[in-house]
Amino acid sequence: MKKTAWLALIAIGVMACEGGDFSDVPALVDEEEPEEEIEPEIPEEKPFEGMTLSSVGGGAINYGVRDMLFFEEQLIVSGEFSQINGMGADYVGAYDGNQWKKMGRGLPNLTPTLLVHEGVLYAGGHFMHAKQDEALHLVKWNGNGWEEVGEGLNLPVNTLGVYQGSLIVGGDFTIAGIGSQDIPTRHIGSWNGERWRMLGSGLDGPAHTQILYRGELVVAGDFTTAGGESARSIATWNGDRWSNFGAGIDGQVFDLAVYKDELYATGIFNTAGGMLANHIAKWNGSEWIALGLGLNMTDPSSSTFDLAGRDLCVIGDQLWAGGAFNSAGGESTENIAIWDGESWHGTVPGPNNRVDKIYFHEEVIYLGGYFNHYDEAGFVAICKIEK
């Protein structure tokens, strides 16, 4: 105790013994230094904590799901399957919230892409007819069955989008409007409902994905030139001409996303703009930047597929990545991971094989791919994430 406190106690004692006046006795004051405040620890962010994987309507699809979207209050899925919960559903099916349904006679082969444009559902894929009806790689749903669009294309369709009001189709093809138009589209073309149109002189290799970014159409895939100019695997079309993104990307790009006004690309590649990127990178408007250590696969492999980023989806203030990997930014995970703008977050366990599609609708996250879980969750190729 401080000296002043002891003196005050002595004075009180003396006055008490003498019956004195206490009014002038100094108050007890503790002059010790206040203890230093300790800042509370901020708990480590764990975005996946409390989340579980569960089935979608039984959710046993006998092979891979490649794309999904909502159309007329139903979840439409497409991919590389022939059955859903034991029901024949060739390459496409619909879930109304209670049960799975066929969509006409289905489609005849792998169908990797779906799109709703002006109230019409389109499907693109690797097929030469739509169950007895001629349809070369591109069809639309008429409410009862599938019908061809624009006399089709000569080789498979991988991606569908919309730019300046027209349907944009990308893929392996080199000719559109087979028979009457025979337009030399070279892997990318637009359909306005009546005619096909070339986008410049096109690309010299397949288009896998597309997105709108800062008012222009960005197309990515496995090519080296766009419009005759150097553009490694990614290029942008402004309605008149193609432009590149610097030195581009040294491998295949499977998906694109716009997150916090930056363009993200994922696929099978090692470098972007000449910098080590490990299967995922972002373009900030002037240069490519790696996302930490990127996506990796360690032994033993967690997937039967080659290491790759397959899909990107912006959910709230996070960017979700799916593919075939078991490490994101050096953190263990299983085929899905979250990028928060600065660091990676992984989850174990996750889907046990490749994730090809992450889809967010009305606060529910759906996953599609080539995974399976035969435990209490009991799903194959499709599931949802719930808290």
C-alpha positions as a printed NumPy array, in Angstrom:
array([[  0.   ,   0.   ,   0.   ],
       [  1.153,   3.526,  -0.811],
       [  2.578,   5.803,   1.936],
       [ -0.323,   8.3  ,   1.656],
       [ -2.823,   5.565,   2.337],
       [ -0.929,   4.479,   5.479],
       [ -0.804,   8.103,   6.764],
       [ -4.558,   8.48 ,   6.249],
       [ -5.222,   5.337,   8.255],
       [ -3.002,   6.574,  11.087],
       [ -4.842,   9.936,  11.143],
       [ -8.213,   8.186,  11.313],
       [ -6.969,   6.016,  14.146],
       [ -5.742,   9.023,  16.153],
       [ -8.995,  10.957,  15.674],
       [-11.086,   7.973,  16.574],
       [ -9.189,   7.571,  19.82 ],
       [ -9.545,  11.285,  20.597],
       [-13.173,  11.633,  19.414],
       [-12.048,  14.068,  16.717],
       [-13.695,  15.45 ,  13.526],
       [-13.372,  13.2  ,  10.466],
       [-14.283,  15.87 ,   7.887],
       [-10.71 ,  16.845,   7.089],
       [ -9.326,  13.352,   6.762],
       [ -8.134,  12.747,   3.184],
       [ -9.952,  10.053,   1.246],
       [ -8.17 ,   6.757,   0.665],
       [ -6.549,   6.907,  -2.748],
       [ -4.829,   3.99 ,  -4.477],
       [ -2.151,   5.565,  -6.606],
       [ -1.052,   2.273,  -8.217],
       [ -0.831,   2.265, -12.031],
       [ -3.956,   0.792, -13.719],
       [ -3.496,  -2.67 , -15.158],
       [ -2.795,  -2.792, -18.885],
       [ -5.867,  -3.735, -20.927],
       [ -5.514,  -7.018, -22.836],
       [ -7.092,  -7.061, -26.259],
       [ -9.461, -10.008, -26.697],
       [ -8.336, -12.672, -29.131],
       [-10.178, -12.649, -32.458],
       [-11.295, -16.197, -33.211],
       [-10.027, -17.699, -36.443],
       [-12.597, -17.435, -39.203],
       [-14.003, -20.835, -40.191],
       [-16.553, -20.311, -42.974],
       [-17.438, -24.015, -43.248],
       [-17.958, -24.565, -39.53 ],
       [-21.422, -25.963, -38.805],
       [-22.143, -26.766, -42.451],
       [-23.235, -30.237, -43.531],
       [-23.672, -31.93 , -46.896],
       [-27.105, -33.419, -47.576],
       [-28.989, -34.99 , -50.472],
       [-31.33 , -33.266, -52.922],
       [-34.526, -35.292, -53.284],
       [-32.714, -38.542, -52.63 ],
       [-29.966, -37.261, -54.854],
       [-28.636, -40.501, -56.357],
       [-27.551, -39.563, -59.876],
       [-25.583, -42.374, -61.467],
       [-22.755, -40.227, -62.84 ],
       [-21.593, -36.633, -63.144],
       [-23.565, -33.375, -62.872],
       [-21.984, -30.578, -64.9  ],
       [-24.457, -27.686, -64.692],
       [-27.631, -26.609, -62.886],
       [-30.01 , -23.659, -62.647],
       [-33.575, -22.816, -61.619],
       [-36.192, -22.575, -64.346],
       [-39.95 , -22.269, -63.764],
       [-39.472, -23.029, -60.041],
       [-37.601, -26.248, -60.724],
       [-33.943, -27.138, -60.307],
       [-32.688, -28.268, -63.723],
       [-29.515, -30.379, -63.814],
       [-27.475, -31.595, -66.765],
       [-24.318, -33.585, -67.227],
       [-23.139, -37.096, -67.943],
       [-25.781, -39.341, -66.36 ],
       [-28.596, -41.658, -67.415],
       [-30.533, -42.187, -64.155],
       [-31.763, -40.205, -61.155],
       [-32.897, -42.292, -58.174],
       [-33.363, -45.279, -60.488],
       [-35.501, -43.345, -62.987],
       [-34.294, -43.014, -66.561],
       [-33.255, -39.393, -67.133],
       [-30.731, -39.114, -69.929],
       [-28.304, -36.248, -69.335],
       [-30.959, -33.823, -68.01 ],
       [-33.557, -33.836, -65.218],
       [-35.731, -31.534, -63.091],
       [-36.415, -31.407, -59.342],
       [-39.612, -29.616, -58.245],
       [-38.835, -29.633, -54.527],
       [-40.604, -32.939, -53.931],
       [-39.5  , -35.307, -56.668],
       [-37.256, -35.681, -59.699],
       [-38.806, -35.665, -63.172],
       [-37.746, -36.474, -66.719],
       [-37.557, -33.689, -69.286],
       [-39.139, -35.118, -72.401],
       [-37.06 , -37.938, -73.796],
       [-33.882, -36.409, -72.421],
       [-30.736, -35.685, -74.415],
       [-28.436, -38.169, -76.142],
       [-25.023, -37.326, -74.724],
       [-22.911, -35.193, -72.378],
       [-24.614, -31.832, -71.723],
       [-22.228, -29.48 , -69.906],
       [-24.06 , -26.153, -70.138],
       [-27.519, -24.667, -69.472],
       [-28.846, -21.104, -69.826],
       [-32.135, -19.233, -69.502],
       [-32.419, -16.37 , -71.992],
       [-35.602, -14.322, -72.493],
       [-37.636, -16.961, -70.66 ],
       [-36.327, -19.853, -72.769],
       [-34.203, -22.733, -71.429],
       [-31.248, -23.659, -73.657],
       [-28.912, -26.657, -73.402],
       [-25.586, -27.119, -75.154],
       [-23.608, -30.302, -75.419],
       [-21.964, -33.108, -77.314],
       [-24.891, -34.567, -79.263],
       [-26.118, -34.944, -82.825],
       [-29.847, -35.225, -82.148],
       [-32.329, -34.79 , -79.29 ],
       [-33.905, -38.243, -79.001],
       [-35.132, -38.765, -82.566],
       [-35.309, -35.044, -83.37 ],
       [-32.368, -33.574, -85.248],
       [-30.426, -31.133, -83.108],
       [-26.745, -30.489, -83.582],
       [-25.236, -29.705, -80.17 ],
       [-27.687, -26.9  , -79.239],
       [-31.357, -27.211, -78.211],
       [-34.123, -25.34 , -76.393],
       [-37.009, -26.584, -74.247],
       [-40.517, -25.995, -75.646],
       [-42.401, -27.195, -72.561],
       [-42.793, -30.759, -73.757],
       [-39.562, -31.624, -75.508],
       [-36.305, -30.384, -76.97 ],
       [-35.942, -28.712, -80.366],
       [-32.999, -27.512, -82.424],
       [-31.695, -23.947, -82.462],
       [-30.489, -22.262, -85.632],
       [-29.8  , -25.555, -87.421],
       [-27.063, -26.299, -84.906],
       [-23.294, -26.451, -85.038],
       [-20.829, -28.936, -86.496],
       [-19.057, -29.816, -83.201],
       [-19.829, -29.717, -79.437],
       [-20.996, -26.7  , -77.431],
       [-19.279, -26.041, -74.065],
       [-20.586, -22.654, -72.923],
       [-23.656, -20.425, -73.289],
       [-24.067, -16.761, -72.376],
       [-25.667, -13.474, -73.414],
       [-24.032, -10.335, -74.789],
       [-25.734,  -7.284, -76.308],
       [-29.055,  -9.148, -76.352],
       [-27.849, -12.156, -78.361],
       [-27.166, -15.742, -77.322],
       [-23.397, -16.351, -77.253],
       [-22.318, -19.917, -77.954],
       [-18.786, -21.234, -77.471],
       [-17.197, -24.648, -77.902],
       [-15.276, -26.948, -80.21 ],
       [-17.272, -26.061, -83.344],
       [-16.076, -24.148, -86.379],
       [-19.337, -23.787, -88.354],
       [-22.82 , -22.619, -87.232],
       [-26.163, -22.85 , -89.026],
       [-25.5  , -26.169, -90.715],
       [-27.069, -26.372, -94.156],
       [-28.483, -22.919, -94.85 ],
       [-25.935, -20.499, -93.389],
       [-22.721, -22.459, -92.754],
       [-21.159, -19.498, -90.931],
       [-17.439, -20.069, -90.122],
       [-17.722, -19.081, -86.482],
       [-14.446, -20.666, -85.242],
       [-15.347, -21.717, -81.683],
       [-17.509, -18.69 , -80.8  ],
       [-20.627, -17.169, -82.355],
       [-23.831, -15.27 , -81.583],
       [-27.449, -16.189, -82.348],
       [-30.039, -13.377, -82.434],
       [-33.03 , -15.658, -82.906],
       [-32.866, -15.513, -86.68 ],
       [-29.258, -15.619, -87.827],
       [-25.778, -16.599, -86.692],
       [-23.038, -13.979, -86.575],
       [-19.274, -14.301, -86.343],
       [-17.374, -12.567, -83.535],
       [-14.547, -11.194, -85.611],
       [-12.452, -14.058, -86.911],
       [-13.098, -16.067, -83.755],
       [-10.652, -18.194, -81.768],
       [ -8.077, -20.775, -82.845],
       [ -9.117, -23.268, -80.154],
       [-12.088, -24.321, -77.985],
       [-13.986, -21.905, -75.738],
       [-14.898, -23.363, -72.327],
       [-16.458, -20.453, -70.435],
       [-17.577, -16.814, -70.697],
       [-18.626, -13.891, -68.493],
       [-19.361, -10.16 , -68.681],
       [-16.667,  -7.956, -67.162],
       [-16.688,  -4.154, -67.188],
       [-19.196,  -4.093, -70.03 ],
       [-17.335,  -6.503, -72.314],
       [-17.594, -10.218, -73.084],
       [-14.705, -12.278, -71.708],
       [-14.172, -15.734, -73.212],
       [-11.689, -18.324, -71.943],
       [-10.699, -21.844, -72.876],
       [ -7.811, -23.487, -74.699],
       [ -6.637, -21.198, -77.507],
       [ -3.653, -19.043, -78.455],
       [ -5.214, -16.341, -80.648],
       [ -8.453, -14.315, -80.725],
       [ -9.308, -12.311, -83.828],
       [ -5.918, -13.306, -85.205],
       [ -4.075, -11.598, -82.331],
       [ -2.121, -13.309, -79.566],
       [ -4.39 , -14.18 , -76.627],
       [ -3.393, -17.167, -74.524],
       [ -6.526, -18.936, -73.271],
       [ -8.445, -15.747, -72.414],
       [ -9.64 , -12.733, -74.418],
       [-12.24 ,  -9.974, -74.333],
       [-14.694,  -8.932, -77.073],
       [-16.091,  -5.362, -77.049],
       [-18.557,  -5.871, -79.893],
       [-16.065,  -4.886, -82.6  ],
       [-12.686,  -6.42 , -81.817],
       [-10.791,  -8.864, -79.597],
       [ -8.174,  -7.874, -76.993],
       [ -5.913,  -9.949, -74.758],
       [ -5.137,  -9.941, -71.04 ],
       [ -1.415,  -9.352, -71.099],
       [  0.62 , -12.537, -71.468],
       [ -2.485, -14.595, -70.722],
       [ -2.636, -18.048, -69.119],
       [ -0.437, -21.029, -69.979],
       [ -3.112, -23.754, -69.906],
       [ -6.848, -24.409, -70.064],
       [ -9.365, -22.138, -68.307],
       [-12.618, -23.802, -67.234],
       [-14.426, -20.998, -65.406],
       [-14.465, -17.263, -64.747],
       [-15.969, -15.071, -62.019],
       [-16.111, -11.369, -61.175],
       [-15.403, -10.794, -57.477],
       [-14.871,  -7.354, -55.929],
       [-14.51 ,  -5.885, -59.439],
       [-11.622,  -8.202, -60.307],
       [-11.714, -11.031, -62.845],
       [-10.885, -14.521, -61.568],
       [ -9.94 , -17.53 , -63.705],
       [ -9.496, -21.186, -62.776],
       [ -8.552, -24.327, -64.671],
       [ -5.502, -26.447, -65.454],
       [ -2.578, -24.009, -65.619],
       [  0.628, -23.165, -63.82 ],
       [  1.186, -19.513, -64.688],
       [ -0.862, -16.392, -65.428],
       [  0.886, -13.359, -66.877],
       [  4.147, -15.284, -66.525],
       [  3.717, -15.568, -62.732],
       [  3.269, -18.855, -60.847],
       [ -0.452, -19.179, -60.139],
       [ -1.329, -22.863, -59.5  ],
       [ -4.674, -23.251, -61.274],
       [ -6.295, -20.005, -60.137],
       [ -5.472, -16.297, -60.581],
       [ -7.085, -12.859, -60.729],
       [ -6.815,  -9.927, -63.137],
       [ -6.947,  -6.559, -61.351],
       [ -7.355,  -4.496, -64.509],
       [ -3.686,  -4.311, -65.427],
       [ -1.93 ,  -7.521, -64.318],
       [ -2.399, -11.112, -63.175],
       [ -1.999, -11.924, -59.471],
       [ -1.736, -15.33 , -57.79 ],
       [ -4.088, -16.289, -54.964],
       [ -1.549, -17.337, -52.374],
       [ -0.368, -20.892, -53.002],
       [ -3.374, -21.595, -55.221],
       [ -4.934, -25.031, -55.634],
       [ -2.881, -28.2  , -55.265],
       [ -3.105, -31.966, -55.046],
       [ -0.996, -33.939, -52.593],
       [ -0.466, -37.695, -52.386],
       [ -2.525, -39.715, -51.954],
       [ -4.769, -38.044, -54.516],
       [ -8.252, -37.042, -53.334],
       [ -9.657, -37.281, -56.852],
       [ -9.707, -39.669, -59.791],
       [ -9.378, -36.626, -62.079],
       [ -6.433, -34.43 , -62.999],
       [ -5.807, -31.539, -60.634],
       [ -7.91 , -28.599, -61.776],
       [-10.132, -25.737, -60.753],
       [-13.506, -26.353, -62.423],
       [-15.963, -23.77 , -61.122],
       [-16.17 , -20.402, -59.355],
       [-19.21 , -18.92 , -57.591],
       [-19.569, -15.641, -55.694],
       [-21.659, -16.156, -52.549],
       [-22.128, -13.026, -50.447],
       [-18.684, -11.566, -49.798],
       [-16.873, -14.831, -50.541],
       [-15.595, -16.557, -53.671],
       [-16.139, -20.323, -53.7  ],
       [-13.965, -22.593, -55.848],
       [-14.701, -26.177, -56.846],
       [-12.647, -28.744, -58.704],
       [-10.276, -31.635, -58.124],
       [ -7.831, -30.637, -55.371],
       [ -7.134, -31.321, -51.708],
       [ -5.221, -28.205, -50.781],
       [ -6.079, -24.512, -51.164],
       [ -3.5  , -21.963, -50.105],
       [ -1.679, -24.765, -48.282],
       [ -4.736, -25.597, -46.177],
       [ -6.246, -29.082, -46.369],
       [ -9.61 , -29.313, -48.067],
       [-11.654, -31.657, -50.268],
       [-12.535, -30.29 , -53.699],
       [-14.161, -27.045, -52.47 ],
       [-12.598, -23.981, -50.864],
       [-13.405, -20.347, -50.025],
       [-11.34 , -17.275, -50.913],
       [-12.255, -14.234, -48.768],
       [-10.22 , -11.719, -50.766],
       [ -7.064, -12.203, -48.71 ],
       [ -6.761, -15.847, -47.69 ],
       [ -8.068, -19.372, -48.3  ],
       [-10.34 , -21.464, -46.097],
       [-10.673, -25.198, -46.609],
       [-13.034, -27.834, -45.302],
       [-12.526, -31.459, -44.369],
       [-14.523, -33.497, -45.048],
       [-16.046, -32.215, -48.267],
       [-17.209, -33.928, -51.458],
       [-14.936, -36.928, -52.024],
       [-14.32 , -36.287, -55.729],
       [-14.375, -33.543, -58.352],
       [-16.838, -30.648, -58.01 ],
       [-17.889, -29.204, -61.374],
       [-20.649, -26.819, -60.322],
       [-21.37 , -24.58 , -57.328],
       [-24.785, -22.927, -57.552],
       [-26.371, -20.517, -55.057],
       [-30.132, -20.012, -55.011],
       [-32.367, -18.6  , -52.253],
       [-29.784, -19.103, -49.492],
       [-29.062, -22.706, -50.497],
       [-25.693, -23.801, -51.921],
       [-25.894, -26.696, -54.387],
       [-22.903, -28.749, -55.521],
       [-22.705, -30.92 , -58.632],
       [-19.911, -33.15 , -59.858],
       [-18.511, -36.668, -59.842],
       [-18.481, -37.294, -56.074],
       [-20.424, -39.821, -54.011],
       [-21.224, -40.366, -50.337],
       [-22.827, -43.637, -49.337],
       [-23.031, -42.797, -45.621],
       [-26.059, -41.333, -43.857],
       [-26.063, -38.432, -46.318],
       [-26.572, -40.899, -49.161],
       [-25.988, -38.666, -52.2  ],
       [-24.268, -39.138, -55.54 ],
       [-23.248, -36.379, -58.001],
       [-25.449, -33.698, -56.398],
       [-25.89 , -32.347, -52.876],
       [-26.59 , -29.168, -50.962],
       [-24.838, -27.414, -48.101],
       [-26.887, -26.494, -45.052],
       [-26.152, -25.024, -41.646]])
